[in-house]
């Protein structure tokens, strides 16, 4: 029971496609996590500046 060679190529193509899909999803997830962390750091920095600004404003009003 021999199968034509093109069936083996099709099977190999399907396996390769599945592998690349998983690899691409993993890479995309890592890139997205890096972007989220970067945006989070920017947000935290902005909030710290705002907090400092409010603190300075209250000190000036109290003095």
Buried (B, 14 or more C-beta within 10 A) or exposed (E): EEEEEEEEEEEEEEEEEEEEEEEEEEEEEEEEEEEEEEEEEEEEEEEEEEEEEEEEEEEEEEE
